[in-house]
Amino acid sequence: MKITPTTLQHEFIGLNAEVVRSLHSSYVGIKGKVLNETRNTLVILHNNKKTIIIKNMAVFHFTMPDGTVIEIDGKIIVGRPENRIKKRIRRRW
């Protein structure tokens, strides 16, 4: 799916996420439900454990409520979620 600015303004808490690429090799393959989001991290419930993933170091696949899967580079979504939702995002791709 093509990423649009409205996609980046979506709320990620509650969505299923998977780390597909990362500079930190142990992050790759972590998948589960997003429990919390801070400025620099995502907390994912993986194997009934909370795992903290640094956004800056990973590429994520998010499964949207309608079932579509989108790939988002974590560097694009770094920032407070409440500010990202309000902010007008210019295209970087």
N, C-alpha and C positions, 0 to 999 in steps of 0.2 A: 504494500500500500504506500502511496506517496504521502510523505509527511507534509502537513500544512501547519501554518502558525496556530490554527485552532486546535490541532492535535496536541501541540506542545503545551497549550493552556489547559489541557484536560487534567482532572484530578487523578493521580496515580494510586492513591491509597485505596485498597480493596481490589485492585486489578491483579491478575496473575502476571508474574514477570520471570524472565529467565536471563541469566548472564551468558551471552554467546561468545564474547571476546573480552579479554582483560589483560592489562599489563601485569596483574597479579594472577599467576597461573592457578592458584587454588580457588579463585572466584568462578572460573569457567564451569558451567554446568549447574550452578545453583539456581533452583527455580522454586517458586512458591508464591504465596499471596503477599502483597506489599502491606505491611502493618503500619509503617510510619515513614515520613519523609522529612528530612531536615535540609538545611542549606546545602550540605555537601554529601549527605548519605541517604541511602534507602535501607530500611529495615525489612528484611524478607523472612517469612516463616518457612524454613526449609527443614524437613524431617523433624517437625515439632520443636525446632530450636530457632531462636531469633538470630539471624545472621545480618551483620552490618556490612553493607557494600558501599565503597566510596564511589560516588557518581563519576568523578573525574577520570577514573581508571577503567571504566567498563563500557561495553555496548550491550544494550538490553533489548529483548523482545517482549513487548507488552501485548497481552491479549485483551482487546477492548470488549465491552459488554455485548456487542453484536457478533463477536467471534473472530473478527479480523485481527491479524497479528501485525504489529508495526515494529520496526527496528529504529531505535533511537540511541544516538551516541550520548553518553552521560555528560559530556562536556557542554552540550547544548542546554541541558536542564539543570545545570548547577545554579543554585540560587534558592532563596526562600520560596516555598510553594505558594504562599499567599501573594507574593509579589509577582511571581511568574504568571499566575492566572490573570492578574490585572494588567500586566505589562504588554505593550504592543511589540511583537517580536518581528524583526525584519529577517528576511530569508538569508541563510548562510550557505545555501546549497544550490 
